[in-house]
Amino acid sequence: MDVCYNKLFKLLIDKGLKKTELAKIAGFSQNTLAKLSKNETVSMDIIIKICRALDCTVDDILDILPVNEEVMCK
């Protein structure tokens, strides 16, 4: 796990949106949504779509975790 999308999910809660609503608004698939939920990497195109849909920056939706560090997402 190299990335953590907990910031994204907190932002969705703050905006009153469900994950499936984000997928529809941003225009990405359920498979991509599953990857996000598992903290797997997704393409930069997806990150851009999410940022545009939520009017935010990359820093607002994800953290990049240190290499070789067994840290759980906070």
PDB file of N, CA, C and O in Angstrom:
ATOM      1  N   MET A   1       0.849  -1.166   0.000  1.00  0.00           N
ATOM      2  CA  MET A   1       0.000   0.000   0.000  1.00  0.00           C
ATOM      3  C   MET A   1       0.900   1.235   0.000  1.00  0.00           C
ATOM      4  O   MET A   1       1.605   1.497   0.974  1.00  0.00           O
ATOM      5  N   ASP A   2       0.870   1.976  -1.078  1.00  0.00           N
ATOM      6  CA  ASP A   2       1.700   3.170  -1.209  1.00  0.00           C
ATOM      7  C   ASP A   2       0.917   4.461  -1.034  1.00  0.00           C
ATOM      8  O   ASP A   2       1.499   5.521  -0.804  1.00  0.00           O
ATOM      9  N   VAL A   3      -0.387   4.373  -1.141  1.00  0.00           N
ATOM     10  CA  VAL A   3      -1.226   5.567  -1.008  1.00  0.00           C
ATOM     11  C   VAL A   3      -2.339   5.310   0.004  1.00  0.00           C
ATOM     12  O   VAL A   3      -2.698   4.169   0.294  1.00  0.00           O
ATOM     13  N   CYS A   4      -2.862   6.397   0.522  1.00  0.00           N
ATOM     14  CA  CYS A   4      -3.970   6.317   1.465  1.00  0.00           C
ATOM     15  C   CYS A   4      -5.002   7.358   1.049  1.00  0.00           C
ATOM     16  O   CYS A   4      -4.687   8.544   0.954  1.00  0.00           O
ATOM     17  N   TYR A   5      -6.220   6.921   0.803  1.00  0.00           N
ATOM     18  CA  TYR A   5      -7.292   7.810   0.340  1.00  0.00           C
ATOM     19  C   TYR A   5      -8.253   8.208   1.462  1.00  0.00           C
ATOM     20  O   TYR A   5      -9.373   8.638   1.186  1.00  0.00           O
ATOM     21  N   ASN A   6      -7.838   8.073   2.704  1.00  0.00           N
ATOM     22  CA  ASN A   6      -8.729   8.433   3.807  1.00  0.00           C
ATOM     23  C   ASN A   6      -9.166   9.893   3.750  1.00  0.00           C
ATOM     24  O   ASN A   6     -10.288  10.224   4.131  1.00  0.00           O
ATOM     25  N   LYS A   7      -8.279  10.766   3.274  1.00  0.00           N
ATOM     26  CA  LYS A   7      -8.648  12.175   3.125  1.00  0.00           C
ATOM     27  C   LYS A   7      -9.814  12.324   2.150  1.00  0.00           C
ATOM     28  O   LYS A   7     -10.717  13.132   2.372  1.00  0.00           O
ATOM     29  N   LEU A   8      -9.791  11.549   1.081  1.00  0.00           N
ATOM     30  CA  LEU A   8     -10.877  11.590   0.097  1.00  0.00           C
ATOM     31  C   LEU A   8     -12.194  11.189   0.748  1.00  0.00           C
ATOM     32  O   LEU A   8     -13.212  11.857   0.562  1.00  0.00           O
ATOM     33  N   PHE A   9     -12.176  10.107   1.506  1.00  0.00           N
ATOM     34  CA  PHE A   9     -13.414   9.616   2.095  1.00  0.00           C
ATOM     35  C   PHE A   9     -13.937  10.559   3.177  1.00  0.00           C
ATOM     36  O   PHE A   9     -15.149  10.689   3.349  1.00  0.00           O
ATOM     37  N   LYS A  10     -13.042  11.212   3.902  1.00  0.00           N
ATOM     38  CA  LYS A  10     -13.471  12.219   4.872  1.00  0.00           C
ATOM     39  C   LYS A  10     -14.090  13.415   4.149  1.00  0.00           C
ATOM     40  O   LYS A  10     -15.100  13.960   4.593  1.00  0.00           O
ATOM     41  N   LEU A  11     -13.478  13.819   3.033  1.00  0.00           N
ATOM     42  CA  LEU A  11     -14.006  14.932   2.245  1.00  0.00           C
ATOM     43  C   LEU A  11     -15.405  14.612   1.724  1.00  0.00           C
ATOM     44  O   LEU A  11     -16.280  15.478   1.707  1.00  0.00           O
ATOM     45  N   LEU A  12     -15.611  13.372   1.302  1.00  0.00           N
ATOM     46  CA  LEU A  12     -16.935  12.961   0.835  1.00  0.00           C
ATOM     47  C   LEU A  12     -17.963  13.069   1.959  1.00  0.00           C
ATOM     48  O   LEU A  12     -19.082  13.532   1.739  1.00  0.00           O
ATOM     49  N   ILE A  13     -17.584  12.647   3.152  1.00  0.00           N
ATOM     50  CA  ILE A  13     -18.484  12.758   4.306  1.00  0.00           C
ATOM     51  C   ILE A  13     -18.809  14.222   4.565  1.00  0.00           C
ATOM     52  O   ILE A  13     -19.967  14.583   4.779  1.00  0.00           O
ATOM     53  N   ASP A  14     -17.776  15.064   4.544  1.00  0.00           N
ATOM     54  CA  ASP A  14     -17.973  16.496   4.789  1.00  0.00           C
ATOM     55  C   ASP A  14     -18.900  17.131   3.756  1.00  0.00           C
ATOM     56  O   ASP A  14     -19.657  18.048   4.075  1.00  0.00           O
ATOM     57  N   LYS A  15     -18.838  16.640   2.514  1.00  0.00           N
ATOM     58  CA  LYS A  15     -19.668  17.190   1.440  1.00  0.00           C
ATOM     59  C   LYS A  15     -21.015  16.473   1.326  1.00  0.00           C
ATOM     60  O   LYS A  15     -21.849  16.846   0.501  1.00  0.00           O
ATOM     61  N   GLY A  16     -21.227  15.450   2.151  1.00  0.00           N
ATOM     62  CA  GLY A  16     -22.490  14.720   2.127  1.00  0.00           C
ATOM     63  C   GLY A  16     -22.667  13.857   0.891  1.00  0.00           C
ATOM     64  O   GLY A  16     -23.790  13.651   0.430  1.00  0.00           O
ATOM     65  N   LEU A  17     -21.561  13.347   0.350  1.00  0.00           N
ATOM     66  CA  LEU A  17     -21.610  12.501  -0.850  1.00  0.00           C
ATOM     67  C   LEU A  17     -21.257  11.065  -0.514  1.00  0.00           C
ATOM     68  O   LEU A  17     -20.469  10.799   0.393  1.00  0.00           O
ATOM     69  N   LYS A  18     -21.852  10.145  -1.256  1.00  0.00           N
ATOM     70  CA  LYS A  18     -21.500   8.736  -1.150  1.00  0.00           C
ATOM     71  C   LYS A  18     -20.438   8.426  -2.202  1.00  0.00           C
ATOM     72  O   LYS A  18     -20.287   9.148  -3.187  1.00  0.00           O
ATOM     73  N   LYS A  19     -19.709   7.339  -1.971  1.00  0.00           N
ATOM     74  CA  LYS A  19     -18.666   6.934  -2.919  1.00  0.00           C
ATOM     75  C   LYS A  19     -19.247   6.707  -4.312  1.00  0.00           C
ATOM     76  O   LYS A  19     -18.650   7.104  -5.312  1.00  0.00           O
ATOM     77  N   THR A  20     -20.404   6.072  -4.372  1.00  0.00           N
ATOM     78  CA  THR A  20     -21.020   5.793  -5.672  1.00  0.00           C
ATOM     79  C   THR A  20     -21.442   7.079  -6.377  1.00  0.00           C
ATOM     80  O   THR A  20     -21.403   7.156  -7.605  1.00  0.00           O
ATOM     81  N   GLU A  21     -21.841   8.081  -5.612  1.00  0.00           N
ATOM     82  CA  GLU A  21     -22.186   9.374  -6.212  1.00  0.00           C
ATOM     83  C   GLU A  21     -20.951  10.026  -6.803  1.00  0.00           C
ATOM     84  O   GLU A  21     -21.014  10.611  -7.884  1.00  0.00           O
ATOM     85  N   LEU A  22     -19.822   9.931  -6.100  1.00  0.00           N
ATOM     86  CA  LEU A  22     -18.570  10.470  -6.626  1.00  0.00           C
ATOM     87  C   LEU A  22     -18.207   9.791  -7.940  1.00  0.00           C
ATOM     88  O   LEU A  22     -17.821  10.458  -8.900  1.00  0.00           O
ATOM     89  N   ALA A  23     -18.328   8.481  -7.986  1.00  0.00           N
ATOM     90  CA  ALA A  23     -17.995   7.742  -9.205  1.00  0.00           C
ATOM     91  C   ALA A  23     -18.834   8.231 -10.382  1.00  0.00           C
ATOM     92  O   ALA A  23     -18.327   8.392 -11.492  1.00  0.00           O
ATOM     93  N   LYS A  24     -20.108   8.464 -10.132  1.00  0.00           N
ATOM     94  CA  LYS A  24     -20.995   8.936 -11.190  1.00  0.00           C
ATOM     95  C   LYS A  24     -20.639  10.365 -11.617  1.00  0.00           C
ATOM     96  O   LYS A  24     -20.560  10.657 -12.810  1.00  0.00           O
ATOM     97  N   ILE A  25     -20.424  11.253 -10.641  1.00  0.00           N
ATOM     98  CA  ILE A  25     -20.104  12.654 -10.932  1.00  0.00           C
ATOM     99  C   ILE A  25     -18.766  12.778 -11.665  1.00  0.00           C
ATOM    100  O   ILE A  25     -18.644  13.519 -12.640  1.00  0.00           O
ATOM    101  N   ALA A  26     -17.766  12.039 -11.175  1.00  0.00           N
ATOM    102  CA  ALA A  26     -16.423  12.140 -11.745  1.00  0.00           C
ATOM    103  C   ALA A  26     -16.264  11.301 -13.014  1.00  0.00           C
ATOM    104  O   ALA A  26     -15.346  11.535 -13.800  1.00  0.00           O
ATOM    105  N   GLY A  27     -17.140  10.337 -13.215  1.00  0.00           N
ATOM    106  CA  GLY A  27     -17.100   9.532 -14.426  1.00  0.00           C
ATOM    107  C   GLY A  27     -16.068   8.421 -14.414  1.00  0.00           C
ATOM    108  O   GLY A  27     -15.305   8.257 -15.366  1.00  0.00           O
ATOM    109  N   PHE A  28     -16.051   7.651 -13.317  1.00  0.00           N
ATOM    110  CA  PHE A  28     -15.180   6.474 -13.307  1.00  0.00           C
ATOM    111  C   PHE A  28     -15.964   5.246 -12.857  1.00  0.00           C
ATOM    112  O   PHE A  28     -17.074   5.363 -12.337  1.00  0.00           O
ATOM    113  N   SER A  29     -15.382   4.080 -13.059  1.00  0.00           N
ATOM    114  CA  SER A  29     -16.092   2.813 -12.883  1.00  0.00           C
ATOM    115  C   SER A  29     -16.126   2.339 -11.431  1.00  0.00           C
ATOM    116  O   SER A  29     -15.423   2.858 -10.564  1.00  0.00           O
ATOM    117  N   GLN A  30     -16.969   1.336 -11.203  1.00  0.00           N
ATOM    118  CA  GLN A  30     -17.045   0.687  -9.894  1.00  0.00           C
ATOM    119  C   GLN A  30     -15.738  -0.030  -9.569  1.00  0.00           C
ATOM    120  O   GLN A  30     -15.364  -0.143  -8.402  1.00  0.00           O
ATOM    121  N   ASN A  31     -15.042  -0.513 -10.597  1.00  0.00           N
ATOM    122  CA  ASN A  31     -13.746  -1.167 -10.372  1.00  0.00           C
ATOM    123  C   ASN A  31     -12.740  -0.164  -9.799  1.00  0.00           C
ATOM    124  O   ASN A  31     -11.968  -0.494  -8.899  1.00  0.00           O
ATOM    125  N   THR A  32     -12.757   1.041 -10.322  1.00  0.00           N
ATOM    126  CA  THR A  32     -11.871   2.094  -9.808  1.00  0.00           C
ATOM    127  C   THR A  32     -12.261   2.443  -8.385  1.00  0.00           C
ATOM    128  O   THR A  32     -11.394   2.656  -7.537  1.00  0.00           O
ATOM    129  N   LEU A  33     -13.534   2.503  -8.118  1.00  0.00           N
ATOM    130  CA  LEU A  33     -14.020   2.780  -6.775  1.00  0.00           C
ATOM    131  C   LEU A  33     -13.527   1.707  -5.800  1.00  0.00           C
ATOM    132  O   LEU A  33     -13.143   2.020  -4.673  1.00  0.00           O
ATOM    133  N   ALA A  34     -13.538   0.474  -6.224  1.00  0.00           N
ATOM    134  CA  ALA A  34     -13.037  -0.627  -5.391  1.00  0.00           C
ATOM    135  C   ALA A  34     -11.551  -0.455  -5.103  1.00  0.00           C
ATOM    136  O   ALA A  34     -11.101  -0.699  -3.984  1.00  0.00           O
ATOM    137  N   LYS A  35     -10.784  -0.032  -6.116  1.00  0.00           N
ATOM    138  CA  LYS A  35      -9.347   0.208  -5.914  1.00  0.00           C
ATOM    139  C   LYS A  35      -9.116   1.315  -4.895  1.00  0.00           C
ATOM    140  O   LYS A  35      -8.247   1.199  -4.032  1.00  0.00           O
ATOM    141  N   LEU A  36      -9.895   2.384  -4.997  1.00  0.00           N
ATOM    142  CA  LEU A  36      -9.762   3.484  -4.045  1.00  0.00           C
ATOM    143  C   LEU A  36     -10.067   2.994  -2.626  1.00  0.00           C
ATOM    144  O   LEU A  36      -9.371   3.350  -1.675  1.00  0.00           O
ATOM    145  N   SER A  37     -11.100   2.187  -2.497  1.00  0.00           N
ATOM    146  CA  SER A  37     -11.504   1.680  -1.185  1.00  0.00           C
ATOM    147  C   SER A  37     -10.450   0.772  -0.568  1.00  0.00           C
ATOM    148  O   SER A  37     -10.366   0.652   0.654  1.00  0.00           O
ATOM    149  N   LYS A  38      -9.646   0.133  -1.413  1.00  0.00           N
ATOM    150  CA  LYS A  38      -8.583  -0.769  -0.943  1.00  0.00           C
ATOM    151  C   LYS A  38      -7.232  -0.061  -0.864  1.00  0.00           C
ATOM    152  O   LYS A  38      -6.210  -0.706  -0.628  1.00  0.00           O
ATOM    153  N   ASN A  39      -7.217   1.265  -1.060  1.00  0.00           N
ATOM    154  CA  ASN A  39      -5.980   2.050  -1.065  1.00  0.00           C
ATOM    155  C   ASN A  39      -4.967   1.539  -2.085  1.00  0.00           C
ATOM    156  O   ASN A  39      -3.764   1.507  -1.826  1.00  0.00           O
ATOM    157  N   GLU A  40      -5.480   1.141  -3.251  1.00  0.00           N
ATOM    158  CA  GLU A  40      -4.627   0.740  -4.358  1.00  0.00           C
ATOM    159  C   GLU A  40      -4.407   1.944  -5.262  1.00  0.00           C
ATOM    160  O   GLU A  40      -5.206   2.880  -5.260  1.00  0.00           O
ATOM    161  N   THR A  41      -3.332   1.921  -6.030  1.00  0.00           N
ATOM    162  CA  THR A  41      -3.053   3.044  -6.911  1.00  0.00           C
ATOM    163  C   THR A  41      -4.039   3.078  -8.078  1.00  0.00           C
ATOM    164  O   THR A  41      -4.481   2.042  -8.573  1.00  0.00           O
ATOM    165  N   VAL A  42      -4.367   4.285  -8.498  1.00  0.00           N
ATOM    166  CA  VAL A  42      -5.206   4.510  -9.677  1.00  0.00           C
ATOM    167  C   VAL A  42      -4.464   5.487 -10.576  1.00  0.00           C
ATOM    168  O   VAL A  42      -3.483   6.100 -10.155  1.00  0.00           O
ATOM    169  N   SER A  43      -4.922   5.634 -11.795  1.00  0.00           N
ATOM    170  CA  SER A  43      -4.223   6.497 -12.748  1.00  0.00           C
ATOM    171  C   SER A  43      -4.361   7.970 -12.380  1.00  0.00           C
ATOM    172  O   SER A  43      -5.281   8.366 -11.665  1.00  0.00           O
ATOM    173  N   MET A  44      -3.443   8.753 -12.876  1.00  0.00           N
ATOM    174  CA  MET A  44      -3.498  10.195 -12.654  1.00  0.00           C
ATOM    175  C   MET A  44      -4.756  10.778 -13.282  1.00  0.00           C
ATOM    176  O   MET A  44      -5.287  11.765 -12.774  1.00  0.00           O
ATOM    177  N   ASP A  45      -5.246  10.197 -14.370  1.00  0.00           N
ATOM    178  CA  ASP A  45      -6.493  10.653 -14.986  1.00  0.00           C
ATOM    179  C   ASP A  45      -7.653  10.578 -13.992  1.00  0.00           C
ATOM    180  O   ASP A  45      -8.493  11.477 -13.944  1.00  0.00           O
ATOM    181  N   ILE A  46      -7.696   9.517 -13.211  1.00  0.00           N
ATOM    182  CA  ILE A  46      -8.754   9.359 -12.210  1.00  0.00           C
ATOM    183  C   ILE A  46      -8.600  10.403 -11.113  1.00  0.00           C
ATOM    184  O   ILE A  46      -9.582  11.008 -10.682  1.00  0.00           O
ATOM    185  N   ILE A  47      -7.381  10.613 -10.666  1.00  0.00           N
ATOM    186  CA  ILE A  47      -7.120  11.615  -9.625  1.00  0.00           C
ATOM    187  C   ILE A  47      -7.571  12.996 -10.108  1.00  0.00           C
ATOM    188  O   ILE A  47      -8.186  13.749  -9.353  1.00  0.00           O
ATOM    189  N   ILE A  48      -7.270  13.324 -11.350  1.00  0.00           N
ATOM    190  CA  ILE A  48      -7.675  14.609 -11.924  1.00  0.00           C
ATOM    191  C   ILE A  48      -9.196  14.716 -11.969  1.00  0.00           C
ATOM    192  O   ILE A  48      -9.752  15.756 -11.617  1.00  0.00           O
ATOM    193  N   LYS A  49      -9.874  13.655 -12.397  1.00  0.00           N
ATOM    194  CA  LYS A  49     -11.340  13.662 -12.446  1.00  0.00           C
ATOM    195  C   LYS A  49     -11.937  13.897 -11.062  1.00  0.00           C
ATOM    196  O   LYS A  49     -12.899  14.651 -10.913  1.00  0.00           O
ATOM    197  N   ILE A  50     -11.364  13.250 -10.055  1.00  0.00           N
ATOM    198  CA  ILE A  50     -11.866  13.415  -8.685  1.00  0.00           C
ATOM    199  C   ILE A  50     -11.653  14.852  -8.213  1.00  0.00           C
ATOM    200  O   ILE A  50     -12.559  15.470  -7.654  1.00  0.00           O
ATOM    201  N   CYS A  51     -10.452  15.377  -8.443  1.00  0.00           N
ATOM    202  CA  CYS A  51     -10.159  16.748  -8.011  1.00  0.00           C
ATOM    203  C   CYS A  51     -11.066  17.760  -8.694  1.00  0.00           C
ATOM    204  O   CYS A  51     -11.529  18.706  -8.056  1.00  0.00           O
ATOM    205  N   ARG A  52     -11.321  17.576  -9.967  1.00  0.00           N
ATOM    206  CA  ARG A  52     -12.220  18.493 -10.673  1.00  0.00           C
ATOM    207  C   ARG A  52     -13.655  18.368 -10.172  1.00  0.00           C
ATOM    208  O   ARG A  52     -14.352  19.371 -10.020  1.00  0.00           O
ATOM    209  N   ALA A  53     -14.091  17.148  -9.916  1.00  0.00           N
ATOM    210  CA  ALA A  53     -15.462  16.934  -9.451  1.00  0.00           C
ATOM    211  C   ALA A  53     -15.685  17.524  -8.058  1.00  0.00           C
ATOM    212  O   ALA A  53     -16.767  18.029  -7.757  1.00  0.00           O
ATOM    213  N   LEU A  54     -14.658  17.456  -7.214  1.00  0.00           N
ATOM    214  CA  LEU A  54     -14.788  17.935  -5.839  1.00  0.00           C
ATOM    215  C   LEU A  54     -14.207  19.334  -5.643  1.00  0.00           C
ATOM    216  O   LEU A  54     -14.254  19.880  -4.541  1.00  0.00           O
ATOM    217  N   ASP A  55     -13.662  19.907  -6.706  1.00  0.00           N
ATOM    218  CA  ASP A  55     -13.037  21.230  -6.646  1.00  0.00           C
ATOM    219  C   ASP A  55     -12.002  21.282  -5.524  1.00  0.00           C
ATOM    220  O   ASP A  55     -12.081  22.104  -4.610  1.00  0.00           O
ATOM    221  N   CYS A  56     -11.022  20.369  -5.625  1.00  0.00           N
ATOM    222  CA  CYS A  56      -9.989  20.280  -4.595  1.00  0.00           C
ATOM    223  C   CYS A  56      -8.647  19.969  -5.257  1.00  0.00           C
ATOM    224  O   CYS A  56      -8.559  19.861  -6.480  1.00  0.00           O
ATOM    225  N   THR A  57      -7.612  19.827  -4.444  1.00  0.00           N
ATOM    226  CA  THR A  57      -6.289  19.484  -4.952  1.00  0.00           C
ATOM    227  C   THR A  57      -5.950  18.040  -4.589  1.00  0.00           C
ATOM    228  O   THR A  57      -6.641  17.412  -3.786  1.00  0.00           O
ATOM    229  N   VAL A  58      -4.892  17.528  -5.182  1.00  0.00           N
ATOM    230  CA  VAL A  58      -4.440  16.163  -4.896  1.00  0.00           C
ATOM    231  C   VAL A  58      -4.142  16.017  -3.407  1.00  0.00           C
ATOM    232  O   VAL A  58      -4.466  14.996  -2.801  1.00  0.00           O
ATOM    233  N   ASP A  59      -3.534  17.024  -2.832  1.00  0.00           N
ATOM    234  CA  ASP A  59      -3.182  16.996  -1.415  1.00  0.00           C
ATOM    235  C   ASP A  59      -4.412  16.867  -0.523  1.00  0.00           C
ATOM    236  O   ASP A  59      -4.306  16.397   0.610  1.00  0.00           O
ATOM    237  N   ASP A  60      -5.568  17.275  -1.018  1.00  0.00           N
ATOM    238  CA  ASP A  60      -6.810  17.191  -0.251  1.00  0.00           C
ATOM    239  C   ASP A  60      -7.407  15.787  -0.233  1.00  0.00           C
ATOM    240  O   ASP A  60      -8.270  15.494   0.594  1.00  0.00           O
ATOM    241  N   ILE A  61      -6.950  14.910  -1.144  1.00  0.00           N
ATOM    242  CA  ILE A  61      -7.613  13.597  -1.255  1.00  0.00           C
ATOM    243  C   ILE A  61      -6.728  12.389  -0.999  1.00  0.00           C
ATOM    244  O   ILE A  61      -7.240  11.283  -0.827  1.00  0.00           O
ATOM    245  N   LEU A  62      -5.415  12.570  -0.969  1.00  0.00           N
ATOM    246  CA  LEU A  62      -4.581  11.396  -0.737  1.00  0.00           C
ATOM    247  C   LEU A  62      -3.293  11.738  -0.020  1.00  0.00           C
ATOM    248  O   LEU A  62      -2.827  12.877  -0.031  1.00  0.00           O
ATOM    249  N   ASP A  63      -2.731  10.708   0.607  1.00  0.00           N
ATOM    250  CA  ASP A  63      -1.402  10.773   1.207  1.00  0.00           C
ATOM    251  C   ASP A  63      -0.553   9.708   0.532  1.00  0.00           C
ATOM    252  O   ASP A  63      -1.030   8.608   0.253  1.00  0.00           O
ATOM    253  N   ILE A  64       0.699  10.035   0.272  1.00  0.00           N
ATOM    254  CA  ILE A  64       1.649   9.050  -0.231  1.00  0.00           C
ATOM    255  C   ILE A  64       2.458   8.580   0.967  1.00  0.00           C
ATOM    256  O   ILE A  64       3.086   9.380   1.660  1.00  0.00           O
ATOM    257  N   LEU A  65       2.437   7.286   1.201  1.00  0.00           N
ATOM    258  CA  LEU A  65       3.076   6.725   2.376  1.00  0.00           C
ATOM    259  C   LEU A  65       4.565   6.496   2.137  1.00  0.00           C
ATOM    260  O   LEU A  65       4.982   6.273   1.000  1.00  0.00           O
ATOM    261  N   PRO A  66       5.365   6.550   3.194  1.00  0.00           N
ATOM    262  CA  PRO A  66       6.809   6.313   3.063  1.00  0.00           C
ATOM    263  C   PRO A  66       7.098   4.908   2.541  1.00  0.00           C
ATOM    264  O   PRO A  66       6.328   3.978   2.776  1.00  0.00           O
ATOM    265  N   VAL A  67       8.204   4.767   1.838  1.00  0.00           N
ATOM    266  CA  VAL A  67       8.612   3.475   1.268  1.00  0.00           C
ATOM    267  C   VAL A  67       8.995   2.527   2.395  1.00  0.00           C
ATOM    268  O   VAL A  67       9.614   2.923   3.383  1.00  0.00           O
ATOM    269  N   ASN A  68       8.609   1.262   2.224  1.00  0.00           N
ATOM    270  CA  ASN A  68       8.981   0.185   3.153  1.00  0.00           C
ATOM    271  C   ASN A  68       8.571   0.442   4.597  1.00  0.00           C
ATOM    272  O   ASN A  68       9.226  -0.041   5.521  1.00  0.00           O
ATOM    273  N   GLU A  69       7.532   1.172   4.795  1.00  0.00           N
ATOM    274  CA  GLU A  69       7.068   1.419   6.160  1.00  0.00           C
ATOM    275  C   GLU A  69       5.696   0.791   6.327  1.00  0.00           C
ATOM    276  O   GLU A  69       4.768   1.104   5.581  1.00  0.00           O
ATOM    277  N   GLU A  70       5.568  -0.076   7.282  1.00  0.00           N
ATOM    278  CA  GLU A  70       4.316  -0.759   7.553  1.00  0.00           C
ATOM    279  C   GLU A  70       3.423   0.148   8.416  1.00  0.00           C
ATOM    280  O   GLU A  70       3.275  -0.074   9.618  1.00  0.00           O
ATOM    281  N   VAL A  71       2.850   1.144   7.801  1.00  0.00           N
ATOM    282  CA  VAL A  71       2.011   2.101   8.518  1.00  0.00           C
ATOM    283  C   VAL A  71       0.580   1.944   8.022  1.00  0.00           C
ATOM    284  O   VAL A  71       0.328   1.888   6.818  1.00  0.00           O
ATOM    285  N   MET A  72      -0.328   1.876   8.942  1.00  0.00           N
ATOM    286  CA  MET A  72      -1.730   1.834   8.566  1.00  0.00           C
ATOM    287  C   MET A  72      -2.182   3.239   8.203  1.00  0.00           C
ATOM    288  O   MET A  72      -1.702   4.218   8.775  1.00  0.00           O
ATOM    289  N   CYS A  73      -3.087   3.339   7.270  1.00  0.00           N
ATOM    290  CA  CYS A  73      -3.665   4.636   6.921  1.00  0.00           C
ATOM    291  C   CYS A  73      -4.360   5.215   8.133  1.00  0.00           C
ATOM    292  O   CYS A  73      -5.045   4.509   8.873  1.00  0.00           O
ATOM    293  N   LYS A  74      -4.176   6.496   8.326  1.00  0.00           N
ATOM    294  CA  LYS A  74      -4.842   7.176   9.440  1.00  0.00           C
ATOM    295  C   LYS A  74      -6.083   7.856   8.940  1.00  0.00           C
ATOM    296  O   LYS A  74      -6.796   8.489   9.718  1.00  0.00           O
TER     297      LYS A  74
END
